[in-house]
């Protein structure tokens, strides 16, 4: 297994540093498209951040993906990672804009399913950034400390 971006020993999975209200103060995502429930760890100097999504049984996709065995769609797992990237870039003022959009994904691998009732912990490592333009990083998603998804992500500044 790949080493986690942030060791699980470096944070408490049950101790929320910044809750949903704080996330809403940074990220514009709301309602069904809010896929980041809180922050468990952040370190601007090292460019690392850890957030989480508590996957509920009443999520909009559960009824149809798949009716007998609900599995969180991969695109939503990636969107959750994108929202963590957006949060980190906005919070640390890397891009100078409040709106950071998904610019691309590379080398994404889905390793295990994410099901309702799970807490998905997502880790981000900033690899590089250019002011007012973009942030590149790598991400990992875990359920019960098991790697379920990983890849590389790019966020781009959107000027409104």
Phi and psi in degrees as a GROMACS rama.xvg file:
@    title "Ramachandran Plot"
@    xaxis  label "Phi"
@    yaxis  label "Psi"
@TYPE xy
-67.3776  146.938  UNK-2
-68.1094  138.748  UNK-3
-64.8902  147.689  UNK-4
-56.6981  -41.798  UNK-5
-123.14  126.299  UNK-6
-60.2243  138.159  UNK-7
-62.9895  -19.4208  UNK-8
-73.3482  -14.8811  UNK-9
-87.5539  -3.88938  UNK-10
-154.016  161.654  UNK-11
-101.596  117.263  UNK-12
-62.4824  -18.0228  UNK-13
-100.447  -6.6331  UNK-14
-100.29  104.473  UNK-15
-83.5902  120.125  UNK-16
-77.782  -43.8217  UNK-17
-133.645  120.002  UNK-18
-86.155  -174.257  UNK-19
-58.4269  -38.7622  UNK-20
-61.623  -40.8829  UNK-21
-66.6015  -40.7581  UNK-22
-61.1022  -43.228  UNK-23
-62.2863  -25.668  UNK-24
-70.9738  -16.0346  UNK-25
-110.773  -51.1572  UNK-26
-92.5365  143.565  UNK-27
-83.481  -8.48805  UNK-28
-65.3049  135.471  UNK-29
-139.295  168.642  UNK-30
53.2008  -132.588  UNK-31
-61.8997  -25.0232  UNK-32
-93.6649  7.01487  UNK-33
-86.0145  107.501  UNK-34
-116.689  21.8239  UNK-35
-134.299  111.58  UNK-36
-90.3575  -20.5779  UNK-37
178.686  175.056  UNK-38
-118.985  133.469  UNK-39
-105.75  -22.3383  UNK-40
-160.87  140.364  UNK-41
-152.194  143.114  UNK-42
-145.036  97.9505  UNK-43
-61.4909  -36.6963  UNK-44
-63.7046  -43.687  UNK-45
-87.0179  -8.9032  UNK-46
73.8647  30.2471  UNK-47
-118.887  147.873  UNK-48
-151.474  147.328  UNK-49
-131.383  126.795  UNK-50
-126.019  179.237  UNK-51
-146.797  157.727  UNK-52
-131.94  120.323  UNK-53
-86.3338  111.793  UNK-54
-82.2495  114.13  UNK-55
-94.2108  157.784  UNK-56
-72.6644  -14.8222  UNK-57
-102.233  17.0633  UNK-58
-59.8062  149.764  UNK-59
-60.7682  -24.4896  UNK-60
-91.3171  -14.0117  UNK-61
-59.9609  -42.5467  UNK-62
-60.8839  -31.7035  UNK-63
-117.164  -2.65134  UNK-64
-132.464  73.4851  UNK-65
-116.633  150.229  UNK-66
-53.2862  -40.4427  UNK-67
-90.3625  -26.15  UNK-68
-138.546  84.8704  UNK-69
-67.1363  125.095  UNK-70
-126.989  131.717  UNK-71
-61.6494  125.938  UNK-72
-60.3026  140.208  UNK-73
-56.1455  -36.9682  UNK-74
-62.8969  -32.4704  UNK-75
-77.3523  -31.7509  UNK-76
-62.3071  -45.3946  UNK-77
-65.8942  -37.4659  UNK-78
-64.0428  -36.6477  UNK-79
-62.0172  -42.0949  UNK-80
-64.245  -38.8029  UNK-81
-63.7029  -38.2505  UNK-82
-69.1816  -33.1412  UNK-83
-66.6038  -42.1005  UNK-84
-60.7917  -45.2219  UNK-85
-60.9079  -46.7251  UNK-86
-56.6972  -50.8429  UNK-87
-63.9219  -44.0073  UNK-88
-64.1628  -42.4684  UNK-89
-70.4657  -43.5413  UNK-90
-63.0738  -37.802  UNK-91
-93.8435  5.05733  UNK-92
55.7028  38.6284  UNK-93
-69.4832  -35.3167  UNK-94
-110.612  -5.82275  UNK-95
68.9498  21.206  UNK-96
-145.006  148.042  UNK-97
-79.1594  -13.6071  UNK-98
-111.292  117.381  UNK-99
-120.87  123.017  UNK-100
-105.55  158.713  UNK-101
-68.4421  121.538  UNK-102
-102.067  -18.8345  UNK-103
168.337  159.874  UNK-104
-133.611  140.635  UNK-105
-136.247  149.629  UNK-106
52.9329  36.7841  UNK-107
-77.5291  133.856  UNK-108
-130.732  131.063  UNK-109
-101.181  122.373  UNK-110
-109.194  -26.5338  UNK-111
-154.644  155.291  UNK-112
-74.1496  155.06  UNK-113
-112.902  124.263  UNK-114
-117.937  157.216  UNK-115
-54.4886  143.664  UNK-116
94.8243  -5.83649  UNK-117
-93.881  151.322  UNK-118
-102.556  116.342  UNK-119
-94.2375  119.222  UNK-120
-99.6932  124.681  UNK-121
-115.869  133.414  UNK-122
-116.211  142.539  UNK-123
-128.35  139.225  UNK-124
-126.145  114.65  UNK-125
-66.994  129.161  UNK-126
-97.3563  -44.7347  UNK-127
-160.524  160.598  UNK-128
-151.958  155.309  UNK-129
-128.849  122.643  UNK-130
-50.4221  134.04  UNK-131
65.2418  10.0225  UNK-132
-127.637  -63.5846  UNK-133
-159.673  164.372  UNK-134
-131.443  134.198  UNK-135
-115.362  141.914  UNK-136
-159.72  -179.491  UNK-137
-121.407  153.107  UNK-138
-135.693  157.447  UNK-139
-140.378  140.64  UNK-140
-119.145  137.975  UNK-141
-129.821  146.304  UNK-142
-127.276  125.337  UNK-143
52.1048  40.2683  UNK-144
64.8275  12.1925  UNK-145
-99.377  128.216  UNK-146
-64.2017  121.21  UNK-147
-110.439  -21.4155  UNK-148
-162.087  146.575  UNK-149
-154.728  162.56  UNK-150
170.771  -170.542  UNK-151
-113.198  145.713  UNK-152
-136.022  148.113  UNK-153
-127.673  130.74  UNK-154
-111.074  140.744  UNK-155
-122.959  144.016  UNK-156
-72.2622  135.48  UNK-157
-114.106  117.667  UNK-158
-88.046  123.738  UNK-159
